[in-house]
Amino acid sequence: MRFLVRERVFDIGDDYWVTDEEDNKVFLVDGKAMRLRTTFELKDPDGNELMTIREKMFKIRDQMRIERGGETVATVRRRLFNPLREKLLVDVEDGPDWEVTGDMLDKEFVISDDHGTVAVVSRKWFRIRDTYAVDVNTHRDDIGGDPALVISVAVAVDALTGDEAQDGEQEDEG
């Protein structure tokens, strides 16, 4: 099932909707401004919190934890430097770990595990710069078919690799 994310490059503090292909609002990504660490809440259309995505502080590698009901469901983390390709790892609590490979900054990447593709994220399907799709493999009967978790991983990937994250890394190096 394809979900459309219409946002302004995940600006921290901004809220934006994730819709299905018929333009029905499915998830609200609520960016929490004025927090010490980057935090997002994924909510259903009625405002019920489904997931919390928050930066893990004081780690060697950048990480974001995804929680459901106060329990960690997954942790998205940068892999140590690899000059050949960008890759993030998703440590999934109740399933096989996932890999995120591709061009994160341009939102052209694949989330996969040992059982195959979890989701394909692409901006190429749209002319509008602030829109991209997360095509979730909802035919899976494991945690990889959970749209809320997959959208949360996409939010975490963008927070870890977006323009602001890249700018911050370059400033730290200089």
N, C-alpha and C positions, 0 to 999 in steps of 0.2 A: 504494500500500500504506500502510495506516495503522499508525503506531507510537504506543504509549502511553508517555508520560513520567510517572512517578510520583515526585515529588520534594517537597522542602520549600523551594520557591522558590529553588532552586539555591544553598543555603547553601554558602559556600566551605569546602572541606575535607570535605564530605559526599559519600558515594558513593551512587549510585542507579541502578536498572535501567531500561532502555528495552525494552519488550516489544512483540511483535506482537499482533494482535487475539485470538489464541488463548492469550494470556498466556505465550508462550514468551520466555525471556530472549534478546534479540538483541544489545544493547550494554550495557556498563557505563560510566557516566560516573564517572570517578575524579577527584574534586576534590583538588587538591594543596594542603594547608594548609602554613603556615609557609614560604611562598615570598615573595620580594620582590614578585613580580607575580602576578596571578591566572592560574592554570594549571589546565587540565583535561586528562585523557587519556581518549580514547574507545577502549574495548577490546571485543574479542569475548568471548563467554561463557567461553572458555578462558583469558582473561587476556592475549591478544596485543594489543599496542598497534596501533590502526589510525590514529588521528589524535591530534595534540597541539594544543590550543587555548590560546594564551597571549596575555596583554596585551602590547601593544607600548609600551614605556616612552618617555617624553620626546617625545611627539608633541603637536601643537597640538590635534588632535581625538582623542578616544578611539578606539583601534583594537585589534582582536584578530586575531592571525595564526593560520591553521589550517595545520598541517604534516602531511605524510605522508612517513615515512621521512626526516625531516630537511629535506625540500624544501617550500617554501611552496606550498600549493594554492590558498588564497584568503585575502583580508584583509577583515574586516568593520570598517567604520568609520562613525562618526556623520557625518551631513551637517551642514554649517554650519547654524546656527539657521534654522528655517523655522516661523513662527508658525501656519501653516495646517494642517500635518500632520507627524507624525513620520515620518522616512524614514531608513533606513540603506542604505549601498551596500556591495555585496560585489564586490570586485575578484577575479575568477576567473582563474587563470593560464592554463588551457587551454580557455577557452570564453568566451562572452559574459558580461559583468558582470551581476549580479543586483541587484534593488531589493527592499528589505523595507519594506512600507508597512502601516499599520494601528495598532492599539493594542498596543504591545509590553508595557507594564506588565500589562495584563489578558490577555496571550497570545492576542490575536485579530489575527493578521496574515497577510499573503500574501508569499511569496517568488516573484519572477517575473523573466523576462528578455525579450528581444525575441521569443523563440519561444513565450512563454506562461507558464503557471503551472508553477513548480518544486515548490512545496509550499504547503499551507494549514495554518496552526497555529491551533488553537482549543481553548479550555477549555469552550466552551458545550455541547459534546457530553457533558459529565460533571457529575454532582452533587458529586463529591468535589473539593474545592478544590485539592488537591495533585496533580491529574492533568489532563493535557491531551494532545491528539493532534497529531501531525505527520503529515499526509497527504501522502506523497511521490508525485510523479508518476513512478512507476517504469516507465511505458511509454515514457518518453523514452530514446533511445539515445545521448544525450550525457552530459556530466558532471552535468547537472541531474537525471538519474535515479539518481544515486549516493546511496543512503540514508545511508551513513556521513558523507559530506560535508554533506548537508542537515541531519542531526541535529547535526553539529558547528556549523553556522551557527546553528541554533536555540539551542544552548548559548551561543555567543558573543553573540547578540542579547540573551539574558536577562542575561548578565554585564554587558553595556554599558548596559542599560536597566532592570535590576531595582531592587528597593527600596533595596538598599545603594548602588548607583550613583547613584540619584536623591538619596538622603540626603547622599552625599558632595558632589554638585554644589551642593546648597543650603548646606552648611556652608562651602564655598569662597567662595560669593558673599557671605556675611554677614560 
